[in-house]
Amino acid sequence: MATSPLPGVVALFEQDGRRALIAMDELNGWTPPAGLGRFDVAILPVGIFEHDPLTGERLIHEQHRLLELEATYAETIEMVRALDAGRVVLSHVEHMDGVSHDLLVRLGERDGWEPAYDGMTIEVE
């Protein structure tokens, strides 16, 4: 499978008309460039939970340095909506966020993605 790097830590894999976008970390401030085209799958980090995803309660102080370094869940969802992807998988869940797999499944159903899990294999169809 040939690779084509994009700015930052984003990689595009293409083979036999199938396309996968993989961005594993450090997406703070990244906006998917226009004209990327359709992806069969996009794999991104879920981001940190600045606010409780169900109640909206603030979990991280708005001036915390972490928010300068990491993309938030809300920012990640904006990236997901900006991409044209048939399937979206979010990974790199931080233990400090204290979110369960069940909560990730619920959020994924609500926001149009699926959670990654240890040992997951992804077929690009």
N, C-alpha and C positions, 0 to 999 in steps of 0.2 A: 504494500500500500504506500503510495507516494505521500509525502507530507509537504505542506505549504505553510510556513510560519506567518502569523499575523502579528501586529504590534503587541508588545507585552508578552504575556505567558499564554497566549491563545494559539492553538494549532488547528489546522484544517486538514482532514484526511479525506482523500477522494480515491475511489476505485470503482470501475464498472458502473459509472453513473450514480453511485451512492456517495453521500457526503456526511461526514461527522465533524462537529466542532467540539473541541475539548479545551476547557479552560479550568485548570485545577485549583488555582489560588491567585491571590493578589489582584482582584478585579476592582478595587476601590477606584472610583472615578472613570471606569471604562465604559464607553458607550459603543455598542456594536456599530461598525461603520455601515453606511448605506451601500446597497449593491452587493451584499454578500451572497444573496440568492437563497434558495431553499436548502435546508438541511434535513436529512433523514433523522438524525439524532443530534442533540446538543447536551453536553455534560458540563455542568457548572457547579461551583461551590454554593451551598445554600446561603451563605452569609451569616453574620451574627444577628442575634435577635435584640435589637435596640429597644423594641417594645414587645410586650407580650402579644403574640399573633392573634389571640382570641379576644382579649380584653382591651388591648391598646395601652395598658399600663406601662409606663417607662421603666425599663430594666437597667439601662446604662445611662449614666449622667450625660447630658448633651455636650459637655465639654471634655469628656473622657478621651484620652489620646487614642484609644483603640478605634474610635470612630474616624480618625484621620488615616488609619492604616488598613482597615478592613471594610469591605462592602457590607451593608446591612441586608437583611432579608428583603426589606422593601425595595432597595436598590437592585437586588438580584431579580426580583419579580419584574421590575421595569426592563431589565436586560432581556429576560425571557419573552416579554411582550414585544420587544423590538426585533427579536429574531423570528425568522420564518422556519420553524422546526416542527416536524411531524411528531417527534417525541422529545421530551425534556426530562433529564435525570439530574437531580441535585444531590451533591455529595459533600464531603468534608464538613460534617456536622461536628461542632465543638461540644465537648462534654460540659464545659462551663455554662452552656445555654440551658442545660437541664431539660431538653426536649426528648420525649420518648418517640419510638418508631411509630406508635399509634398516632401520636399528634402529627408527625410528619406525613403520614398517610392522609389524615384529615385535611391538612393544609394543601397537600398535593392535589387532592380531589377538588378542593375549593379554588385553587389558583392555577391549575392546569399543568402539573408536573408529577413526577414520581420520585420517591426517595431511593437513593442508592443504599446498598447494604454490603457488609463484608462478604467477599467472595462472589459478588454479582458479576455475571457475564452479560454483555450487551451485544446482541446481533444487530447489524446495520442492514436493514432490508429496504 
